[in-house]
Amino acid sequence: MPDSVFDKESSFEFLNDSDASDRELEQVVQGVEQDIQPETHTQSEVRKRTSQVSTAPSRVIAPAKPPSTATNRIKGILFFLILILLCVVSIAHLCSLIKDLKQQQDLRNSKILAKKLQEDQIIEELGNVKRDLQNVIDRADMKDRKDNFNKIKCLEDIPEELMSKWTPDEWESRGVKQFILDNNFDEDVHWFLRKARPLFTKSSKDYQMQFQWVKEELTLNSILLEGPCVYTAKDGSTKVFVKEGLLYVKSKYSYKKEKKEFTLVYSIPKEYQ
């Protein structure tokens, strides 16, 4: 009902029939009658529209979706960044460990190399000392052998392995050039006598040797020598002997009824003495 009716009803509650006057009762009755009079068409339409407006269901407003997608995205980005940071830190730590291990390995290798170099140096020094000592011993042995060799006075006392090692000593030779001139030999003979070496072949008989000069493929006729100690040809034209480690070959010849001789001298190389 309209608010005026409620107001008048409420006024009834406070009125008492005994207290109200006839005039007042009449006014109340008139007011109620006015309120309950039939509605006009216009009033009915207004009331219907008003009731439709007032009774129209209110639009249901959907609650706002929580910003879960944006939050999750931010969380995902933060998690991804944290993961990347952890990976970077892990990689840096791993690189640091690898670097430390490499440095330790390099240090160990350096120590091993230094130790090896030191050992090699010690071995080399010991080798040098050994070589120097061996050289001293060899020189001493060589001196002893040379002294012993120089003391040999007889041709048969020369070790057989050294008999083929005699080499020409042109500085000690005497009269060869005059021999060539006296006999009118060409230069080839002179060259042969200066470069040829003596070859001795022991005979089956004691104190006998075959002697000849040899130069590559060239040889002279052999001469039979007889000893001991100093070996000579039967006709006395050739004499072979040793003195102070040198081999002497003296040959005699006649020139214009004059007796002459020339001497060829040979030595054994130091490495064989």
Secondary structure, 3 states (H helix, E strand, C coil): CCHHHHHHHHHHHHCCCCCCCHHHHHHHHHHHHHHCCCCCHHHHHHHHHHHHHHHCCCCCCCCCCCCHHHHHHHHHHHHHHHHHHHHHHHHHHHHHHHHHHHHHHHHHHHHHHHHHHHHHHHHHHHHHHHHHHHHHHHHHHHHHHHHHHHCCCCHHHCCHHHCCCCEECCCCCECHHHHHHHCCCCHHHHHHHHHCEEEEEECCCCCEEEEEEEECCEECCCEEEECCCCEECCCCCEEEEEECCEEEEEEEEEECCEEEEEEEEEECCHHHC
